[in-house]
Amino acid sequence: MNVRAVAELSPEERAALFERDAGVDDARETAREILDRVREEGDVALRELSREHDDVEVGTLDVTDEAERAYDRLDPDLRGHIERAAANVEAFHEAQLPENWTREFEGRELGRRYRPLERVGAYVPGGTAAYPSSALMTVVPATVAGVDHVAVATPPADQLNDATLAAIHVAGADAVYQVGGAQAVAALAYGTETVSRVQKVVGPGNRFVTAAKAEVRADCDIDFLAGPSEVLVVADDTADPELVASDLVAQAEHDPNAAVAAVTDDEATAEAIAEAAVEQAAERERREVIEAALDNDASGVFTARSMSEAVLFAAEYAAEHLSIQAANDEELLERIEVGGSVFLGPCSPVAAGDYAAGPNHVLPTGGLARTQGGLSVDEFLVSQTVQRLDREALDDIADTVTALAEAEGLEAHAESVRKRFEK
């Protein structure tokens, strides 16, 4: 893992670091072709695409009952841990629920109400790893919000992962389908003979899943484009290089396209982090995936001339996960305003948030953390404003309304107000 100075980065290196898309743009044409096939051929296309892309012959697409059976046969200890994690995620998201409100504004009774979406689809990744945690992070907030029907799509396999299926069951999903990739997004967004169409698709996935979400959002709402995992650790000379490296290696474990980086104002710390990351990667079961991620263009260990420069680097990097391991972490957090989810101090590993701390791990990537927060209850709610004006309140603003309406050339708007006073 290379150590580079922030001040010496070339324009090309900066672009690779700060304009990450993890190949999503390149995947969009393929995603469009898959979407068209599913829209035209339905279940037939889902089975053929599973054969082509997953090398799996899918019989039954609907595996909802299998999720319940997986829960029953899962090791009781693991089942207990899934339930504990689910409870923590549920408690955190329940705290996000907004309340309906109504207030008086000089005779204007104004308010805001919230209602849940009726049908939501959650994508739970599979492929080279099992992700029961993603089932909890996508389904639990939807059920907390009160969504009536939550459907889950997860990649097919000759033997579906029991932990993932059990987590889907624990989270409270109403339907489970074994279909993955862009075709899963297509099935949820447009519906097939087996898969019911939803109003919104949420959840992380590979570049084809992300590209498909980008393509369907004109027809079906999505949360945001969540690509391969990212982490940036901001460290000072008090940070433990072994712990910093462990966070980099942990996120690199997800995907060879993961972006994992650390920035520090101390050269000795930077060298130690890079060395520790290489050593730890060599000891992990997913060594090849980790090493590929550590060496990609969006990853690295960087030295800053000051913590102020490190703060600017962090703001520009806009990471999905931001870890601050420094003596003045609270002060640094006040200065770094971007980051999907923030982890403060040496005892807050990113993995805690990935699984059981409570906050959601479905987070914006590719720099979207500059303008987008992580998955929350809000994504599953629709707000509605309510207005009641009495005659006096309308009279109070009538001149303003009619003047603005006429300035816009909308005479009927102005007349609709005047009519109230003719009665």
C-alpha positions, 0 to 999 in steps of 0.5 A: 500500500503506497504512502503519498503526500497530499500536496504532491498528488497529480490532477489524474490522481486527485480525479481517481480519489475524488471522482469515484464511480467504481465502473458504474457508468460503464455498466449502464448499457448492460443494465439497460439491456437487462432491464429491457429483457425483464420488462418484456419477458418477465420470469423467463428473463429472470431465470435465463439471466440467473443461468447466464450471470449466476450460473444457477438454474432457478426453479422457484423464484419466490422463497419466502417460506424458505426464509422462515425454515432457514430461521428455524434451522439456524444455529441458535447462537447465531440466530440470537446475534441476528435478533440482537442486531435487529433490535439495535437497528430497530431502536435507532430507527424508531428514534427517527420517526417524525411526529405529525404536527399542526400549529397556528400562524395568525389564523392559518392552521398549518401542519405536516403529516407523514404516511409510509409508502405501501410497497418497497423492494430491498436488494440484499447482496450475495455473490462472493459473500453473504450479507445478513446485515444488509437484510436488517439495514434495509428491511427494518427501517421500512417496517419501522416506518410502517410500510405495508409490503416489503419485498426482498431480492437476493441473488440465487444460489444452489444453496441459499445462505441460511443466515441471510434468509434468517435475517430477512425473516427476522427483519420482517420482510413479506416476500423474498425472491431469489434473483440478483443483479440488475435483473432484480432491480428490474423485477422490483421496479417493473414487476413480473408474473411472480414479483410484484411491482414496488414503489421504491427500491433500496439497498446496496449492490455491485456496479450493475445493481447501482447502474440499474437503479440509476436507470429505473429511477424515472419509473420507480423511486430509489434511495440513492446510488450505493456502490462498493464500500468506502472508508477514510480514516483521519488520524493523528500521531496518537492513533494506533496504526494497527487499528487504523489498518484493521479498518482499512482491511475490513472494508477492503474485504467487501470488494476489489473496487472498495475505496479505502484510505487514511490521511494523517499529518504524521509521516511515521504514522502513515508508514506504520499504517501502510505496513500494518495494512499489508501485513494484515491483508496477508493473514485474511481469508479474502486476501486477494480481494483485500489486496486488490482494494488496497492497491486500487486508484481510489485507495492509499495512505496519505500524508498531510502537511497539517491537520487542516490539510487533512480536513480539506482532504477528508471533505473532498474525499467525502467517504461513505464511512469516516473514522476519526482516530485522533486526540481531538476527534470532536473538534475535527468532526466539527470541521469535517462536514461530510461523511455518510457515517462517522466513527469517533475514537479507537473503540468505534470500528466501522465494523460495529456500524456495519452490524450491530451498533444501530445506525444504518450501513446503507450509505452514499458512495462515490462522493454523494456523501457531500449532499446525501445521508444514509438510509433512514426511516425518512426514505420510506415516508411521504410528507403531506402539508395541510392548510386551513385558513379562516376568513380573517387569515385569508383577508390578511394575505389576500393582497399579497396572494393576488399581487403575486398571482397577477405578477406571474400572469395567473389571473385565475389564481388571483380571482380564486381569492377574490371570489371568497370575499364576494360571497 
